[in-house]
Amino acid sequence: MAVLMTGAGGFHDVAVPPKIERQNVELSVVEEDKVMLPCRVSGRPPPVVRWTKDDVAVAPDDDRYRVVSSHWLAIPVVT
C-alpha cells in the first residue's frame, strides 16, 4: 500500500517496507500433479520476488520449475 503525504510541495510518495502477506501454504498433492505456488507480497516500491531451491535461483530454462510471473511458481509435474 502506498502512502501519500502532503507536504510543502504537495503530495509525496512514501516508501512502505516489503511484507509477505501469507508465509505458510500447506498443500497435499499427488505425484504427477501440477502445483502452483503463490507469493503474495506488498510494499512500495513493489518488491521483487526471487524463487530459489536450496539457496539457488530457479533457472528460467529449468523444466522442473517455471516462474509463471514473479509472484507464481509452477511445478508442472510433482515427483
C-alpha positions as CSV (number, residue, x, y, z in Angstrom):
1,M,0.0,0.0,0.0
2,A,1.4,3.4,-1.0
3,V,1.1,6.2,1.4
4,L,0.8,9.7,0.1
5,M,1.6,12.5,2.5
6,T,1.1,16.2,2.0
7,G,4.0,18.5,2.4
8,A,5.1,21.9,1.4
9,G,5.4,20.9,-2.3
10,G,2.1,18.8,-2.4
11,F,1.9,15.0,-2.3
12,H,5.0,12.8,-1.6
13,D,5.2,9.1,-2.2
14,V,6.4,7.4,0.9
15,A,8.2,4.0,0.8
16,V,6.4,1.1,2.6
17,P,8.6,-1.9,3.6
18,P,8.0,-5.2,1.8
19,K,5.6,-7.6,3.5
20,I,4.9,-11.2,2.7
21,E,1.1,-11.4,3.1
22,R,0.9,-15.1,3.7
23,Q,4.0,-17.2,4.5
24,N,2.9,-20.7,5.1
25,V,0.9,-22.6,2.5
26,E,0.1,-26.2,3.3
27,L,-0.6,-28.4,0.2
28,S,-1.4,-32.0,-0.3
29,V,-0.6,-33.2,-3.8
30,V,-0.4,-36.4,-5.7
31,E,2.7,-37.5,-7.6
32,E,2.5,-36.3,-11.2
33,D,0.1,-33.4,-10.3
34,K,0.8,-29.8,-11.3
35,V,1.3,-27.3,-8.4
36,M,1.1,-23.5,-8.4
37,L,2.7,-21.8,-5.5
38,P,1.8,-18.1,-4.8
39,C,3.9,-15.5,-3.2
40,R,1.6,-12.6,-2.1
41,V,3.7,-9.5,-1.2
42,S,3.1,-5.8,-0.9
43,G,5.3,-2.8,-0.5
44,R,6.3,0.5,-2.1
45,P,8.2,0.3,-4.4
46,P,6.7,-3.1,-5.4
47,P,9.0,-5.9,-4.0
48,V,10.9,-8.2,-6.3
49,V,10.2,-11.9,-5.7
50,R,13.0,-14.3,-6.4
51,W,12.3,-18.0,-6.3
52,T,15.0,-20.4,-5.1
53,K,15.5,-24.0,-4.3
54,D,18.3,-25.0,-1.9
55,D,19.5,-21.4,-2.0
56,V,19.9,-21.4,-5.8
57,A,17.7,-19.2,-8.0
58,V,15.3,-21.1,-10.2
59,A,16.7,-21.0,-13.7
60,P,14.3,-19.8,-16.5
61,D,15.2,-22.9,-18.6
62,D,14.6,-25.4,-15.8
63,D,11.8,-27.7,-16.9
64,R,11.1,-28.8,-13.3
65,Y,10.1,-25.3,-12.1
66,R,8.6,-22.4,-14.0
67,V,8.2,-18.8,-12.8
68,V,4.8,-18.0,-14.3
69,S,5.0,-14.4,-13.0
70,S,7.2,-13.1,-10.4
71,H,4.6,-14.0,-7.8
72,W,3.8,-17.5,-9.0
73,L,5.9,-20.6,-9.3
74,A,4.6,-23.6,-11.2
75,I,5.8,-27.1,-10.7
76,P,4.5,-28.9,-13.9
77,V,5.0,-32.4,-12.6
78,V,5.4,-33.2,-8.9
79,T,7.8,-36.1,-8.3
